[in-house]
Amino acid sequence: MASRLIRVPSVSDLRAVLRGRDFRRLFATRLVSQFSDGVFQFAVAGYAFFTPEKQTSAAEAAVAFAVLLLPYSILGPFAGVFIDRWSRRQILVIAPVVRGGLLVIAALLVALNAPDWCFYGAALAVLGVNRFFLSALSASLPHVVDGERLLLANAVTPTSGTVATFFGAGVGYLLRLAFGAEHSGTALLLVVSGVVFGLSALIASTMHRSLLGPSYDPQRPQAREAVRHVITGMVDGARHVVHMRSPATALASMAAHRFLYGMTIVMTVMLYRFYFTTNVEAGLTHITGVLATSGLGFFAAALITPWATERFRPEGWIPIMLATAGVLELALCLPFHQIGFLAAGFVLGVTGQSVKICADTIVQRDVQDAYLGRVFSIYDMLFNGMFVLAAVVAALLLPPNGKSYVVLVIASVGYMLSALGYRLLTGGTSPRTPQEVTQ
């Protein structure tokens, strides 16, 4: 199948998208909700890793990451079954109310010093609701943007949402300073997250109930049958993509990055909790700096990658980014000084997000439309599942204080081997010709 050519968006396209009233409302709904996500995720991370009452182990860190990520992997493929049957505008209005109630329950559990499994159970429920909310946002986008500008909107909204999440985490840090590091402070953070998320429901309610779809389809199968089709469809999608070298290797590169990045993140959390300092608040303050540099790296990738892929194909930029991540992570982190991990946060933010943007582009370009949704379901499961798997592996390898030359070398060399493997599997790539850039 011939690759689909994607028109490079212009600044005028961006202005046109932002002029759309309904797009601005949907966009604002995303930004407010993902800001709330940042506060919530910071609260969970603070509870799991930086609460004075707890002595977190690497195994407990793996559990915390599993709670934060598994709902997106497990529920993601099935969310579309219901989002294609329920009013998406109503999902955006009702889900925040449900999530707010669950956050109040989670806050009470924390305040009452309930067992950890009770809190994590409530957190899983919160994130399960959020999975439906985010899927409804994505499915609603084509109803508020012209088709020719949909690619640009898809590039702008997730990146902006990620930045909002980082910003929310920063505000969560400031609120923690005000509320205190004890369980009562975490409970208040959860309540704040719920209230802010409720504001997204108010924004969504300003849109007409029928605006965001789904469109009526008399041929649509029953939900029970559709759920069965999700499983068989994912198998079909995997069979389809495994025979296509370009998207298959792009998926593999993204999965490799998420695994190696996951090992690095778990090691970094443990280092800032037990090695660089034993003071809980000092450790949290310093790792917030790593979070900030990572956020800057994500933003920089959104600027650098379009420029780079105008000169090199995405297939050429992926191994460059993987190799860069491996070399610089080893050079910056091998001395095990805080400044090195601060810089590495930026490097891995740039390289990891660049790999993801390129992988997204390759899959959208080369996979047949009939299989695209199923392949992205597999993509979603790999993206989160590999991180959780990495957390489990890191938990087995890391010492109590987090300092491990073995884990650092595995991650760094793994990046370099992934770059080499990707290059060998995809073959040589040349810079884009001016004609290709124009197209």
C-alpha positions as CSV (number, residue, x, y, z in Angstrom):
1,M,0.0,0.0,0.0
2,A,1.3,3.4,-0.9
3,S,2.1,5.7,2.0
4,R,-0.3,8.6,2.6
5,L,1.2,12.0,2.2
6,I,0.4,14.4,5.0
7,R,0.3,18.2,4.3
8,V,2.6,20.2,6.6
9,P,0.3,22.5,8.6
10,S,0.9,26.3,8.5
11,V,0.6,29.1,11.1
12,S,-2.6,30.2,9.3
13,D,-4.1,26.7,9.9
14,L,-3.4,27.0,13.6
15,R,-5.1,30.4,13.8
16,A,-8.1,29.1,11.9
17,V,-8.4,26.2,14.3
18,L,-8.2,28.4,17.4
19,R,-10.9,30.7,15.9
20,G,-13.4,27.9,16.1
21,R,-15.7,28.5,19.2
22,D,-16.6,24.9,19.7
23,F,-12.9,23.8,19.3
24,R,-11.9,26.4,22.0
25,R,-14.5,25.0,24.4
26,L,-13.4,21.4,23.8
27,F,-9.8,22.5,24.1
28,A,-10.5,24.3,27.3
29,T,-12.2,21.2,28.6
30,R,-9.1,19.2,27.9
31,L,-6.7,21.7,29.5
32,V,-8.7,22.0,32.7
33,S,-9.1,18.3,33.1
34,Q,-5.5,17.5,32.4
35,F,-4.4,20.2,34.8
36,S,-6.5,18.4,37.4
37,D,-4.8,15.1,36.3
38,G,-1.4,16.7,37.1
39,V,-2.6,17.6,40.7
40,F,-4.0,14.1,41.1
41,Q,-0.9,12.3,39.8
42,F,1.3,14.4,42.0
43,A,-0.9,13.6,45.0
44,V,-0.6,9.8,44.3
45,A,3.2,10.1,43.7
46,G,3.6,12.1,46.9
47,Y,1.6,9.6,48.9
48,A,3.4,6.6,47.4
49,F,7.0,7.9,47.5
50,F,7.3,11.0,49.7
51,T,5.0,10.7,52.7
52,P,6.9,10.9,56.0
53,E,4.8,8.0,57.4
54,K,5.9,5.6,54.6
55,Q,9.2,4.0,53.7
56,T,8.7,3.3,50.0
57,S,10.4,0.3,48.4
58,A,11.1,-0.2,44.7
59,A,8.3,-2.8,44.7
60,E,5.8,-0.2,46.1
61,A,7.0,2.2,43.4
62,A,6.1,-0.4,40.8
63,V,2.6,-0.8,42.3
64,A,2.1,3.0,42.2
65,F,3.1,3.2,38.5
66,A,0.8,0.2,37.8
67,V,-2.1,2.0,39.4
68,L,-1.4,5.2,37.4
69,L,-1.0,3.4,34.0
70,L,-2.8,0.1,33.8
71,P,-6.3,1.5,33.5
72,Y,-5.2,3.2,30.4
73,S,-3.9,0.0,28.9
74,I,-6.7,-2.4,30.0
75,L,-9.7,-0.1,29.5
76,G,-8.4,1.9,26.5
77,P,-9.3,-0.6,23.7
78,F,-12.9,-1.1,25.2
79,A,-13.6,2.6,25.8
80,G,-14.5,3.2,22.2
81,V,-17.3,0.6,22.3
82,F,-19.3,2.8,24.7
83,I,-18.1,6.2,23.5
84,D,-19.5,5.3,20.1
85,R,-22.9,4.6,21.7
86,W,-23.2,7.2,24.5
87,S,-23.5,11.0,24.0
88,R,-19.9,12.2,24.1
89,R,-20.9,15.6,25.4
90,Q,-22.8,13.9,28.3
91,I,-19.7,11.8,29.1
92,L,-17.7,15.0,29.4
93,V,-20.3,16.4,31.7
94,I,-21.1,13.4,33.9
95,A,-17.6,11.8,34.2
96,P,-16.2,14.7,36.2
97,V,-19.0,14.4,38.7
98,V,-18.4,10.7,39.1
99,R,-14.7,11.3,39.3
100,G,-15.2,14.0,41.9
101,G,-17.1,11.6,44.1
102,L,-14.5,9.0,43.8
103,L,-11.8,11.5,44.7
104,V,-13.7,12.5,47.9
105,I,-13.8,8.8,48.8
106,A,-10.0,8.5,48.2
107,A,-9.4,11.6,50.3
108,L,-11.4,10.2,53.2
109,L,-9.5,6.9,53.0
110,V,-6.2,8.8,53.1
111,A,-7.3,11.0,56.0
112,L,-8.5,8.0,58.0
113,N,-5.2,6.2,57.4
114,A,-6.9,3.3,55.6
115,P,-4.7,0.5,54.2
116,D,-2.8,1.3,51.0
117,W,-4.8,-1.2,49.0
118,C,-8.0,0.8,49.7
119,F,-6.5,4.0,48.5
120,Y,-5.0,2.4,45.4
121,G,-8.4,0.7,44.6
122,A,-10.1,4.2,44.7
123,A,-7.3,5.6,42.6
124,L,-7.8,2.8,40.0
125,A,-11.5,3.7,39.8
126,V,-10.7,7.4,39.4
127,L,-8.3,6.6,36.5
128,G,-10.8,4.2,34.9
129,V,-13.4,7.0,34.7
130,N,-10.7,9.3,33.3
131,R,-9.9,6.8,30.6
132,F,-13.4,7.2,29.2
133,F,-13.2,11.0,29.6
134,L,-10.0,11.3,27.6
135,S,-11.2,8.9,24.9
136,A,-14.4,11.0,24.5
137,L,-12.3,14.1,24.1
138,S,-10.3,12.5,21.3
139,A,-13.4,11.1,19.6
140,S,-15.1,14.5,19.8
141,L,-12.3,16.4,18.0
142,P,-13.4,15.7,14.4
143,H,-16.8,17.3,15.2
144,V,-15.3,20.7,16.0
145,V,-12.4,20.9,13.4
146,D,-12.4,20.9,9.6
147,G,-10.9,17.7,8.1
148,E,-8.0,19.4,6.5
149,R,-6.9,20.8,9.8
150,L,-7.5,17.7,11.9
151,L,-3.9,16.7,11.8
152,L,-2.8,20.0,13.3
153,A,-5.5,19.8,16.0
154,N,-4.3,16.3,16.9
155,A,-0.8,17.6,17.2
156,V,-1.7,20.7,19.3
157,T,-4.2,19.2,21.8
158,P,-2.3,16.2,23.2
159,T,1.0,18.2,23.6
160,S,-0.9,21.1,25.2
161,G,-2.7,18.6,27.5
162,T,0.6,17.1,28.5
163,V,2.0,20.6,29.3
164,A,-1.1,21.3,31.4
165,T,-0.5,18.0,33.3
166,F,3.0,19.1,34.1
167,F,1.8,22.5,35.2
168,G,-0.9,20.9,37.4
169,A,1.8,18.7,39.0
170,G,3.8,21.9,39.7
171,V,0.8,23.6,41.3
172,G,0.3,20.3,43.3
173,Y,3.8,20.7,44.6
174,L,3.1,24.3,45.7
175,L,-0.2,23.2,47.4
176,R,1.6,20.4,49.2
177,L,3.9,23.0,50.7
178,A,0.8,24.9,52.0
179,F,-1.2,21.8,53.1
180,G,1.7,19.8,54.6
181,A,3.3,16.5,53.7
182,E,1.1,14.4,56.0
183,H,-1.8,12.3,54.9
184,S,-4.2,15.2,55.6
185,G,-2.3,17.3,53.1
186,T,-2.6,14.5,50.5
187,A,-6.4,14.3,51.2
188,L,-6.7,18.1,50.5
189,L,-4.8,17.7,47.3
190,L,-7.3,15.0,46.1
191,V,-10.2,17.3,47.0
192,V,-8.7,20.2,45.0
193,S,-8.2,17.9,42.0
194,G,-11.8,16.9,42.1
195,V,-13.0,20.4,42.3
196,V,-10.9,21.5,39.4
197,F,-12.0,18.6,37.3
198,G,-15.6,19.6,38.0
199,L,-14.9,22.9,36.2
200,S,-14.3,20.9,33.0
201,A,-17.9,19.7,33.3
202,L,-19.1,23.3,33.4
203,I,-17.1,24.1,30.2
204,A,-18.4,21.0,28.4
205,S,-22.0,21.8,29.4
206,T,-21.8,25.0,27.2
207,M,-21.7,22.8,24.1
208,H,-24.9,21.4,22.5
209,R,-25.7,17.9,23.6
210,S,-25.6,16.5,20.0
211,L,-22.6,18.5,18.8
212,L,-19.9,15.9,19.6
213,G,-21.7,12.8,18.3
214,P,-21.8,9.9,18.0
215,S,-23.7,9.9,14.7
216,Y,-26.6,7.5,14.5
217,D,-25.7,4.2,12.7
218,P,-28.5,1.6,12.4
219,Q,-25.9,-1.0,11.4
220,R,-23.9,-0.6,14.6
221,P,-23.7,-3.9,16.5
222,Q,-24.8,-4.4,20.1
223,A,-22.4,-3.4,22.8
224,R,-21.8,-7.0,24.0
225,E,-21.0,-8.1,20.4
226,A,-18.8,-5.1,20.0
227,V,-16.8,-5.9,23.1
228,R,-16.1,-9.4,21.7
229,H,-15.1,-7.7,18.4
230,V,-12.5,-5.6,20.3
231,I,-10.5,-8.6,21.3
232,T,-10.6,-10.3,17.9
233,G,-10.0,-6.9,16.2
234,M,-6.8,-6.3,18.2
235,V,-5.6,-9.7,17.1
236,D,-6.3,-8.8,13.5
237,G,-4.6,-5.5,14.0
238,A,-1.5,-7.2,15.4
239,R,-1.4,-9.6,12.5
240,H,-1.8,-6.8,10.0
241,V,0.9,-4.6,11.4
242,V,3.5,-7.3,12.1
243,H,3.8,-7.8,8.3
244,M,4.5,-4.1,7.7
245,R,8.1,-3.3,8.5
246,S,7.8,0.5,8.9
247,P,4.9,0.7,11.4
248,A,6.0,-2.5,13.2
249,T,9.5,-1.1,13.8
250,A,8.0,2.2,14.9
251,L,5.9,0.5,17.5
252,A,8.9,-1.5,18.6
253,S,11.0,1.7,19.0
254,M,8.3,3.3,21.1
255,A,7.9,0.2,23.2
256,A,11.7,0.0,23.8
257,H,11.9,3.7,24.8
258,R,9.0,3.3,27.3
259,F,10.6,0.2,28.9
260,L,14.0,1.9,29.2
261,Y,12.5,5.2,30.3
262,G,10.5,3.4,32.9
263,M,13.5,1.8,34.4
264,T,15.2,5.2,34.6
265,I,12.3,6.9,36.2
266,V,11.9,4.3,39.0
267,M,15.6,4.5,39.7
268,T,15.4,8.3,39.8
269,V,12.5,8.3,42.2
270,M,14.3,6.0,44.6
271,L,17.6,8.0,44.3
272,Y,15.8,11.2,45.3
273,R,14.0,9.5,48.1
274,F,16.9,7.6,49.7
275,Y,20.3,8.3,48.1
276,F,20.7,12.1,47.4
277,T,18.9,12.9,50.6
278,T,16.9,11.2,53.3
279,N,14.8,14.3,53.9
280,V,11.3,13.7,52.4
281,E,10.6,17.3,51.5
282,A,14.1,18.0,50.1
283,G,13.8,14.9,47.9
284,L,10.4,15.9,46.7
285,T,11.6,19.4,45.9
286,H,14.5,18.2,43.9
287,I,12.6,15.6,41.9
288,T,10.0,18.2,41.1
289,G,12.9,19.9,39.3
290,V,13.5,16.8,37.2
291,L,9.7,16.8,36.4
292,A,10.0,20.4,35.3
293,T,13.0,19.7,33.0
294,S,11.2,16.7,31.5
295,G,8.2,19.0,30.8
296,L,10.5,21.4,29.0
297,G,11.9,18.5,27.0
298,F,8.4,17.5,25.9
299,F,7.7,21.0,24.8
300,A,11.0,21.3,23.0
301,A,10.3,18.0,21.1
302,A,7.1,19.5,19.8
303,L,9.2,22.3,18.3
304,I,12.2,20.3,17.1
305,T,10.6,17.2,15.6
306,P,8.7,18.9,12.8
307,W,11.9,20.8,11.8
308,A,14.0,17.7,11.9
309,T,11.5,15.5,10.0
310,E,11.5,18.1,7.2
311,R,15.1,17.3,6.7
312,F,15.2,13.6,7.7
313,R,12.4,11.1,7.4
314,P,10.8,10.0,10.7
315,E,12.6,6.7,10.1
316,G,15.9,8.6,10.2
317,W,15.1,10.7,13.3
318,I,14.0,7.8,15.5
319,P,17.4,6.1,15.7
320,I,19.2,9.5,16.2
321,M,17.0,10.2,19.2
322,L,17.3,6.7,20.7
323,A,21.1,6.9,20.3
324,T,21.2,10.4,21.8
325,A,19.2,9.2,24.8
326,G,21.6,6.3,25.4
327,V,24.8,8.3,25.1
328,L,23.7,11.3,27.1
329,E,22.0,9.4,29.8
330,L,25.1,7.4,30.5
331,A,27.4,10.5,30.4
332,L,25.1,12.6,32.6
333,C,24.0,10.0,35.2
334,L,27.1,7.8,35.6
335,P,28.6,10.1,38.3
336,F,25.2,9.9,40.2
337,H,25.0,13.6,40.9
338,Q,21.7,15.4,41.1
339,I,22.6,17.9,38.4
340,G,23.2,15.1,36.0
341,F,19.7,13.6,36.5
342,L,18.2,17.1,36.2
343,A,19.8,17.5,32.8
344,A,18.9,13.9,31.9
345,G,15.2,14.7,32.6
346,F,15.3,17.3,29.7
347,V,17.3,14.9,27.4
348,L,14.9,12.0,27.9
349,G,11.9,14.4,27.6
350,V,13.1,15.6,24.2
351,T,14.2,12.2,22.8
352,G,11.3,10.2,24.1
353,Q,8.6,12.6,22.9
354,S,10.4,12.9,19.5
355,V,10.3,9.1,19.1
356,K,6.6,9.1,20.0
357,I,5.7,11.9,17.5
358,C,7.6,10.0,14.8
359,A,6.0,6.7,15.7
360,D,2.5,8.3,15.6
361,T,3.2,9.8,12.2
362,I,4.5,6.5,10.7
363,V,1.5,4.5,12.0
364,Q,-1.0,7.1,10.7
365,R,0.8,7.3,7.4
366,D,1.4,3.6,6.6
367,V,-1.4,1.6,8.3
368,Q,-4.6,1.1,6.3
369,D,-7.6,3.2,7.6
370,A,-9.6,0.0,8.3
371,Y,-6.9,-1.1,10.8
372,L,-5.8,2.2,12.2
373,G,-8.0,2.2,15.3
374,R,-7.1,-1.4,16.2
375,V,-3.4,-0.7,15.8
376,F,-3.6,2.4,18.0
377,S,-5.3,0.3,20.7
378,I,-2.2,-2.0,20.6
379,Y,0.0,1.2,20.6
380,D,-1.8,2.4,23.8
381,M,-1.4,-0.9,25.5
382,L,2.3,-1.1,24.6
383,F,2.9,2.6,25.7
384,N,1.7,2.1,29.2
385,G,2.3,-1.7,29.7
386,M,6.0,-1.5,28.9
387,F,6.4,1.2,31.5
388,V,4.7,-0.9,34.1
389,L,6.9,-3.9,33.1
390,A,10.0,-1.8,33.4
391,A,8.9,-0.7,36.9
392,V,8.6,-4.4,37.9
393,V,12.0,-5.3,36.4
394,A,13.6,-2.2,38.1
395,A,12.1,-3.3,41.4
396,L,13.9,-6.6,41.1
397,L,17.2,-5.0,40.3
398,L,17.4,-1.9,42.4
399,P,19.0,-1.8,45.9
400,P,17.0,0.0,48.7
401,N,18.7,3.4,48.0
402,G,18.2,3.2,44.3
403,K,21.8,3.6,43.2
404,S,22.5,0.9,40.6
405,Y,25.1,1.0,37.9
406,V,23.5,-2.1,36.5
407,V,20.1,-0.5,35.9
408,L,21.8,2.7,34.5
409,V,23.9,0.7,32.0
410,I,21.0,-1.5,31.0
411,A,18.9,1.6,30.2
412,S,21.7,3.5,28.4
413,V,23.0,0.5,26.4
414,G,19.5,-0.5,25.7
415,Y,18.8,2.8,24.0
416,M,21.9,2.5,21.8
417,L,21.1,-1.1,20.8
418,S,17.5,-0.1,20.1
419,A,18.8,2.6,17.8
420,L,21.1,0.2,16.0
421,G,18.4,-2.5,15.7
422,Y,15.9,0.1,14.3
423,R,18.4,1.3,11.8
424,L,19.2,-2.3,10.6
425,L,15.5,-3.2,10.3
426,T,14.4,-0.2,8.4
427,G,17.5,0.2,6.2
428,G,19.2,3.4,5.2
429,T,17.2,6.6,5.1
430,S,18.1,9.7,3.2
431,P,17.2,13.3,3.8
432,R,13.8,14.4,2.3
433,T,13.9,15.9,-1.1
434,P,12.5,19.4,-1.6
435,Q,9.6,17.9,-3.5
436,E,8.7,15.6,-0.6
437,V,8.8,18.5,1.9
438,T,6.4,20.5,-0.3
439,Q,4.0,17.5,-0.5
